[in-house]
């Protein structure tokens, strides 16, 4: 028998557990998560109005209900939790699937003004993450700037433009729904430093912006013309080619006088956030950029200010160190070879990584499946040597002795019931519980 701990219950962790139990009938897996709820970014990162993607939870659920898989939520690993060394003693192998928890910064003056946030913070708020900051995003905001051209930037732009009637049927927390329903934001500027051919959003996500009720999407034909690829996109890969077709269509149509406007802007690089009324951010100063002929951009020395009382940066994620594991600060990942953790350049027996902490924050949810499979292939190749080590017994009581208070699958099911009951009391469907206290109280009833 081989006993494995998987740290993290998002897609990479669950796909790792699935691959392990599918490939070896003698493997038992404990999936640990610091939150009492499973599914990682599928629960806390996918926008509430993306029901189809969120339905992936049902696939992940099937794995976590497998007879040789055990979910143990509420278990913190590293600082202020179970140490990496102790975890290694309790299991033959440990696979770390802890993602990339930090966001990248703009590194410009004024970035820390009130009203300036990361998209990560905003997503956590409207996803009811228990670590989310207090509500204050939309205070006094009439115009918003979203810096970035990826799918997360599109998500936060779309949520800002949604009305209460569209969000109410989702699991968005009640406080966020109330705040968004009262929003006075009429203009949302989604800005990228490069051109449309380099934008990272998918065409499906982009098109959703054009279907929002009472919302116009505005694109400047002159900015499209700055990108040489827009003149003849036929040589581009399919995704950017389709994106340019959509953007061209929006640029060619007349303004429609809608209540809200989404402005898609290109070739603008943030240079400074400027203070406005009451010391809150009031505008962003951008430098106009131009293609450098090598896929990048160069500054032109020409500047433009866009008024905004809310600024959300969405320029990427970054892994953070886990106490006890080696860490490559430049890449934001754990050093590894085919999923095996490297210590001083040498594979460390019984230690593995999968997901973003292994390869960096790249790819879509499905990318985690082959990534996990590669790691599991390495682990099972090492398993004859790993299984020879005698373990001290069932890890669950020993985790409790180490100070953890694990929330099992019954606790998670109790949280689900509580969220259904909370939604029903509000005249809605399932509504997420918004904080640690509510989650722990509900889990305790399981």
C-alpha positions as CSV (number, residue, x, y, z in Angstrom):
1,X,0.0,0.0,0.0
2,X,1.2,3.5,-0.9
3,X,-0.2,6.5,1.1
4,X,0.0,9.8,-0.7
5,X,-0.9,13.4,0.4
6,X,-2.0,15.9,-2.2
7,X,-1.8,19.4,-1.0
8,X,-4.5,21.5,-2.8
9,X,-7.9,20.5,-3.9
10,X,-8.2,22.5,-7.1
11,X,-8.1,20.9,-10.6
12,X,-4.4,20.1,-10.5
13,X,-4.7,18.4,-7.1
14,X,-7.9,16.5,-7.9
15,X,-6.5,15.4,-11.3
16,X,-3.4,14.2,-9.5
17,X,-5.5,12.1,-7.1
18,X,-7.6,10.8,-10.0
19,X,-4.5,9.7,-11.9
20,X,-3.0,8.0,-8.8
21,X,-6.1,5.9,-8.0
22,X,-6.7,5.0,-11.6
23,X,-3.1,3.8,-12.3
24,X,-2.5,1.9,-9.0
25,X,-5.1,0.0,-7.0
26,X,-2.8,0.0,-4.0
27,X,-2.7,3.8,-3.6
28,X,-4.7,5.7,-0.9
29,X,-4.8,9.5,-1.3
30,X,-5.6,12.2,1.2
31,X,-6.4,15.6,-0.5
32,X,-5.5,18.4,1.9
33,X,-6.7,22.0,1.6
34,X,-6.3,24.9,3.9
35,X,-10.0,25.9,3.1
36,X,-12.9,23.7,4.4
37,X,-14.2,23.7,0.8
38,X,-12.8,21.8,-2.2
39,X,-12.3,22.7,-5.9
40,X,-9.9,25.6,-5.6
41,X,-10.2,28.2,-8.3
42,X,-13.2,26.4,-9.8
43,X,-15.1,27.5,-6.7
44,X,-13.2,30.7,-5.9
45,X,-11.9,31.9,-9.3
46,X,-14.5,31.2,-11.9
47,X,-16.9,34.1,-12.4
48,X,-20.4,33.4,-10.9
49,X,-22.1,33.8,-14.2
50,X,-20.0,31.1,-15.9
51,X,-22.2,28.2,-14.8
52,X,-20.9,25.9,-17.5
53,X,-17.3,26.1,-16.3
54,X,-18.4,25.9,-12.6
55,X,-20.2,22.7,-13.4
56,X,-16.7,21.1,-13.6
57,X,-17.1,20.8,-9.8
58,X,-19.3,17.7,-10.5
59,X,-16.4,16.0,-12.2
60,X,-14.0,16.9,-9.4
61,X,-16.6,15.7,-6.9
62,X,-16.6,12.2,-8.4
63,X,-12.9,11.9,-7.7
64,X,-13.1,13.2,-4.1
65,X,-15.9,10.7,-3.4
66,X,-13.7,7.8,-4.6
67,X,-13.3,5.0,-2.0
68,X,-9.5,5.5,-1.9
69,X,-9.6,9.3,-1.8
70,X,-10.2,11.3,1.4
71,X,-10.8,15.0,1.5
72,X,-9.4,16.8,4.5
73,X,-10.2,20.5,4.4
74,X,-9.1,23.1,6.9
75,X,-5.5,21.8,7.0
76,X,-2.8,24.5,6.7
77,X,0.6,23.3,5.5
78,X,3.8,25.2,6.1
79,X,3.9,28.3,8.3
80,X,1.4,28.2,11.2
81,X,0.4,24.7,10.2
82,X,1.6,21.2,9.6
83,X,5.2,21.4,8.6
84,X,6.5,20.0,5.4
85,X,8.8,17.7,7.3
86,X,6.0,16.3,9.5
87,X,3.8,15.8,6.4
88,X,6.6,13.9,4.8
89,X,6.8,11.6,7.9
90,X,3.1,10.8,7.7
91,X,2.9,9.9,4.0
92,X,5.1,7.9,1.6
93,X,4.8,10.8,-0.9
94,X,3.5,14.3,-0.9
95,X,2.4,16.2,-4.1
96,X,2.1,20.0,-3.7
97,X,-0.6,21.5,-5.9
98,X,-0.7,24.9,-4.2
99,X,-1.1,27.1,-7.3
100,X,0.1,30.7,-7.7
101,X,-1.5,32.7,-4.9
102,X,0.0,36.1,-5.5
103,X,-0.7,38.6,-8.2
104,X,1.8,40.6,-10.2
105,X,2.1,44.3,-9.6
106,X,2.2,47.2,-12.0
107,X,5.2,48.8,-10.2
108,X,4.1,52.3,-10.9
109,X,3.7,55.4,-8.6
110,X,0.3,55.6,-7.0
111,X,-0.4,51.9,-7.3
112,X,-1.3,51.7,-3.6
113,X,-3.8,54.6,-3.6
114,X,-7.3,53.8,-2.2
115,X,-9.4,52.5,-5.0
116,X,-6.5,50.5,-6.6
117,X,-6.8,46.8,-6.2
118,X,-5.7,43.6,-7.9
119,X,-8.2,41.7,-9.9
120,X,-7.4,38.8,-7.5
121,X,-8.9,40.8,-4.6
122,X,-12.0,41.7,-6.6
123,X,-12.5,38.1,-7.8
124,X,-12.1,36.9,-4.2
125,X,-14.8,39.4,-3.0
126,X,-17.4,38.4,-5.6
127,X,-16.6,34.7,-5.2
128,X,-17.0,34.8,-1.4
129,X,-13.5,33.7,-0.6
130,X,-13.2,33.7,3.2
131,X,-9.9,35.7,3.0
132,X,-11.6,38.4,0.8
133,X,-11.1,42.0,1.7
134,X,-14.0,44.0,3.1
135,X,-16.3,45.6,0.6
136,X,-15.0,49.0,-0.7
137,X,-14.3,48.4,-4.3
138,X,-17.1,50.5,-5.8
139,X,-17.3,53.3,-3.3
140,X,-17.9,56.5,-5.2
141,X,-16.8,54.9,-8.5
142,X,-18.3,56.1,-11.8
143,X,-15.5,55.0,-14.1
144,X,-13.2,51.9,-13.8
145,X,-9.9,50.9,-15.4
146,X,-9.0,47.3,-15.8
147,X,-5.4,46.8,-16.7
148,X,-4.8,43.6,-18.6
149,X,-6.0,41.7,-21.6
150,X,-6.5,38.1,-20.4
151,X,-9.6,36.2,-19.5
152,X,-9.6,37.3,-15.8
153,X,-9.6,40.9,-17.1
154,X,-12.6,40.1,-19.2
155,X,-14.3,38.4,-16.2
156,X,-14.0,41.4,-13.9
157,X,-15.0,43.8,-16.7
158,X,-18.1,41.7,-17.4
159,X,-19.1,41.4,-13.7
160,X,-18.8,45.2,-13.3
161,X,-21.2,45.6,-16.2
162,X,-23.7,43.0,-15.1
163,X,-27.0,44.0,-13.6
164,X,-28.6,42.5,-10.5
165,X,-31.2,40.6,-12.5
166,X,-28.4,38.7,-14.3
167,X,-26.3,38.0,-11.2
168,X,-29.1,37.1,-8.8
169,X,-29.6,33.5,-10.1
170,X,-25.9,32.8,-9.5
171,X,-24.1,31.8,-6.3
172,X,-22.6,35.3,-5.9
173,X,-22.6,36.3,-2.2
174,X,-25.5,38.5,-1.1
175,X,-23.3,41.5,0.0
176,X,-21.5,41.5,-3.4
177,X,-24.8,41.3,-5.3
178,X,-26.2,44.2,-3.3
179,X,-23.2,46.3,-3.9
180,X,-23.1,45.6,-7.6
181,X,-26.8,46.3,-7.9
182,X,-26.2,49.8,-6.5
183,X,-23.1,50.4,-8.7
184,X,-22.8,53.8,-10.4
185,X,-20.1,52.7,-12.7
186,X,-21.0,53.6,-16.3
187,X,-17.7,53.3,-18.1
188,X,-15.2,50.5,-17.9
189,X,-11.9,50.8,-19.7
190,X,-10.1,47.5,-20.3
191,X,-6.5,48.5,-21.3
192,X,-3.6,46.6,-22.7
193,X,0.0,47.7,-23.4
194,X,0.2,45.7,-26.6
195,X,-2.1,45.2,-29.6
196,X,-5.1,43.0,-30.2
197,X,-3.0,40.3,-31.9
198,X,-1.2,39.8,-28.5
199,X,-4.3,39.8,-26.3
200,X,-4.6,36.7,-24.2
201,X,-8.4,36.5,-23.9
202,X,-10.3,33.7,-25.7
203,X,-12.8,34.7,-28.4
204,X,-15.6,33.1,-26.4
205,X,-14.9,35.3,-23.4
206,X,-14.5,38.4,-25.6
207,X,-17.8,37.9,-27.4
208,X,-19.6,37.7,-24.1
209,X,-18.9,41.4,-23.6
210,X,-21.0,42.2,-26.7
211,X,-24.0,40.3,-25.4
212,X,-24.4,42.2,-22.1
213,X,-27.7,44.0,-21.7
214,X,-27.7,47.8,-22.0
215,X,-24.0,47.8,-22.5
216,X,-22.1,49.1,-25.5
217,X,-18.6,47.9,-26.4
218,X,-16.4,50.6,-28.0
219,X,-13.2,49.9,-30.0
220,X,-11.1,52.6,-31.7
221,X,-10.4,51.7,-35.3
222,X,-7.2,53.8,-35.1
223,X,-5.8,51.7,-32.3
224,X,-6.5,48.5,-34.2
225,X,-4.7,50.0,-37.2
226,X,-1.6,50.4,-35.0
227,X,-1.2,46.6,-35.0
228,X,0.4,45.5,-38.3
229,X,-1.3,42.1,-37.8
230,X,-4.7,43.7,-38.1
231,X,-4.2,44.7,-41.7
232,X,-4.0,41.1,-42.8
233,X,-4.7,38.7,-39.9
234,X,-4.8,35.6,-42.2
235,X,-1.3,34.6,-41.1
236,X,-2.2,34.6,-37.4
237,X,-3.2,31.5,-35.4
238,X,-7.0,30.9,-35.2
239,X,-7.6,32.5,-31.8
240,X,-6.1,35.9,-32.4
241,X,-7.5,36.0,-35.9
242,X,-11.0,35.4,-34.5
243,X,-10.4,38.1,-31.8
244,X,-9.5,40.7,-34.4
245,X,-12.6,39.8,-36.4
246,X,-14.8,40.5,-33.4
247,X,-13.0,43.7,-32.5
248,X,-13.2,45.0,-36.1
249,X,-17.0,44.4,-36.0
250,X,-17.4,46.4,-32.9
251,X,-15.2,49.2,-34.2
252,X,-17.2,49.5,-37.3
253,X,-20.7,49.8,-35.7
254,X,-22.1,53.1,-34.5
255,X,-22.5,54.0,-30.8
256,X,-25.8,52.8,-29.5
257,X,-26.4,55.1,-26.5
258,X,-26.4,52.3,-23.9
259,X,-26.4,52.9,-20.1
260,X,-23.0,51.3,-19.7
261,X,-19.9,51.4,-22.0
262,X,-17.0,49.1,-22.2
263,X,-14.0,50.7,-23.8
264,X,-11.4,48.2,-25.2
265,X,-8.1,50.1,-25.5
266,X,-4.7,49.0,-26.9
267,X,-1.1,50.2,-27.0
268,X,-1.4,52.0,-23.6
269,X,1.1,51.3,-20.8
270,X,0.2,52.5,-17.2
271,X,2.8,55.0,-15.9
272,X,1.1,56.4,-12.8
273,X,-2.1,56.3,-10.8
274,X,-3.1,59.9,-9.9
275,X,-4.9,60.9,-6.7
276,X,-8.4,62.4,-7.0
277,X,-11.1,63.4,-4.6
278,X,-10.5,62.5,-1.0
279,X,-7.1,60.9,-1.9
280,X,-8.7,58.0,-3.7
281,X,-7.4,57.2,-7.2
282,X,-8.9,59.6,-9.7
283,X,-7.2,58.8,-13.0
284,X,-4.5,56.6,-14.6
285,X,-1.8,58.2,-16.7
286,X,-0.8,55.9,-19.7
287,X,2.0,56.2,-22.1
288,X,1.1,55.4,-25.7
289,X,3.2,52.5,-27.0
290,X,4.0,51.2,-30.5
291,X,5.1,47.8,-31.9
292,X,8.8,47.3,-31.8
293,X,8.8,44.8,-34.6
294,X,9.8,41.8,-32.4
295,X,6.4,41.1,-30.7
296,X,6.9,43.7,-28.0
297,X,6.2,47.4,-27.6
298,X,8.3,50.5,-27.1
299,X,7.2,53.8,-25.4
300,X,6.5,56.8,-27.6
301,X,6.7,59.6,-25.1
302,X,3.1,60.5,-25.6
303,X,0.7,60.3,-22.7
304,X,-3.0,60.1,-22.0
305,X,-5.1,60.2,-18.8
306,X,-8.2,58.1,-18.2
307,X,-10.4,59.1,-15.3
308,X,-11.2,56.3,-12.9
309,X,-12.2,55.9,-9.3
310,X,-11.6,52.1,-9.4
311,X,-8.5,50.5,-10.9
312,X,-8.1,46.7,-11.1
313,X,-4.8,45.3,-12.3
314,X,-4.9,41.9,-14.0
315,X,-1.4,41.3,-15.2
316,X,-0.8,37.8,-14.1
317,X,-0.2,35.6,-11.1
318,X,2.8,34.4,-9.2
319,X,3.6,31.5,-7.0
320,X,4.7,32.1,-3.4
321,X,7.1,30.2,-1.2
322,X,5.8,27.4,1.0
323,X,7.9,27.1,4.2
324,X,10.1,24.0,4.0
325,X,10.1,23.7,0.2
326,X,12.7,25.0,-2.2
327,X,11.6,28.0,-4.3
328,X,12.8,29.6,-7.5
329,X,12.1,33.3,-6.7
330,X,12.7,34.4,-10.3
331,X,10.2,31.9,-11.8
332,X,7.8,31.8,-8.9
333,X,7.8,28.0,-8.9
334,X,9.3,25.1,-7.0
335,X,12.4,23.6,-8.8
336,X,11.4,20.3,-10.3
337,X,12.1,17.7,-13.0
338,X,9.1,15.8,-14.4
339,X,7.3,16.7,-11.2
340,X,10.0,15.6,-8.8
341,X,11.0,18.4,-6.4
342,X,14.7,19.3,-6.7
343,X,16.7,20.2,-3.7
344,X,20.1,21.5,-4.6
345,X,19.5,20.2,-8.1
346,X,18.8,16.6,-6.9
347,X,15.4,14.9,-6.8
348,X,14.0,14.8,-3.2
349,X,12.5,11.4,-2.5
350,X,8.8,11.5,-1.9
351,X,8.3,15.2,-2.8
352,X,6.5,16.2,-6.0
353,X,4.6,19.2,-7.5
354,X,1.9,19.7,-10.1
355,X,-0.1,22.6,-11.5
356,X,0.9,26.3,-11.4
357,X,3.5,25.9,-8.6
358,X,5.2,23.4,-11.0
359,X,5.0,25.1,-14.4
360,X,4.0,28.7,-13.6
361,X,0.5,30.3,-14.1
362,X,-0.1,29.2,-17.7
363,X,-2.7,27.2,-19.6
364,X,-6.4,26.6,-18.9
365,X,-8.1,24.2,-16.4
366,X,-7.6,21.3,-18.8
367,X,-3.8,21.9,-19.0
368,X,-3.6,20.6,-15.4
369,X,-4.6,17.1,-16.5
370,X,-1.4,16.2,-18.5
371,X,0.7,18.1,-16.0
372,X,-0.7,16.0,-13.2
373,X,-0.2,12.8,-15.2
374,X,3.5,13.5,-15.8
375,X,4.0,14.0,-12.0
376,X,2.1,10.8,-11.2
377,X,4.1,8.9,-13.7
378,X,7.3,10.0,-11.8
379,X,5.8,9.2,-8.4
380,X,4.6,5.7,-9.4
381,X,8.0,5.0,-10.9
382,X,9.5,5.8,-7.5
383,X,6.9,4.0,-5.5
384,X,8.7,0.7,-4.9
385,X,11.4,2.5,-3.0
386,X,8.9,4.9,-1.3
387,X,6.6,2.1,-0.1
388,X,9.4,0.4,1.8
389,X,9.3,3.1,4.5
390,X,7.0,2.3,7.4
391,X,4.6,5.0,8.4
392,X,3.4,5.8,11.9
393,X,-0.3,4.9,11.2
394,X,-3.4,6.7,9.9
395,X,-2.4,10.3,9.3
396,X,-5.8,11.7,10.4
397,X,-5.3,11.5,14.2
398,X,-1.7,12.5,13.8
399,X,-2.7,15.6,11.8
400,X,-4.9,16.5,14.7
401,X,-2.1,16.0,17.1
402,X,-0.1,18.5,14.9
403,X,-2.7,21.1,15.5
404,X,-4.9,20.7,12.4
405,X,-8.7,20.5,12.6
406,X,-9.6,18.6,9.4
407,X,-12.9,19.1,7.8
408,X,-13.9,15.8,6.2
409,X,-16.3,15.2,3.3
410,X,-19.3,15.2,5.7
411,X,-18.3,18.7,6.8
412,X,-18.2,19.9,3.2
413,X,-21.6,18.4,2.5
414,X,-22.9,20.3,5.5
415,X,-21.5,23.5,4.0
416,X,-23.4,22.7,0.8
417,X,-26.6,22.2,2.7
418,X,-26.1,25.5,4.6
419,X,-25.5,27.4,1.3
420,X,-28.6,26.0,-0.2
421,X,-30.6,27.0,2.9
422,X,-29.1,30.4,3.0
423,X,-30.0,31.0,-0.7
424,X,-33.6,29.8,-0.1
425,X,-34.0,32.2,2.7
426,X,-33.0,35.0,0.3
427,X,-35.3,33.8,-2.4
428,X,-32.4,32.7,-4.5
429,X,-30.7,29.5,-5.4
430,X,-27.4,28.3,-3.7
431,X,-25.6,31.3,-2.3
432,X,-22.0,31.0,-1.0
433,X,-21.3,31.5,2.7
434,X,-19.1,34.6,2.9
435,X,-16.6,34.1,5.7
436,X,-14.6,31.7,7.9
437,X,-17.0,31.8,10.8
438,X,-20.0,30.8,8.7
439,X,-18.1,28.1,6.9
440,X,-16.7,26.6,10.2
441,X,-20.1,26.7,11.8
442,X,-21.7,24.9,8.9
443,X,-18.9,22.3,8.7
444,X,-19.3,21.6,12.4
445,X,-22.8,20.5,11.7
446,X,-21.5,17.8,9.5
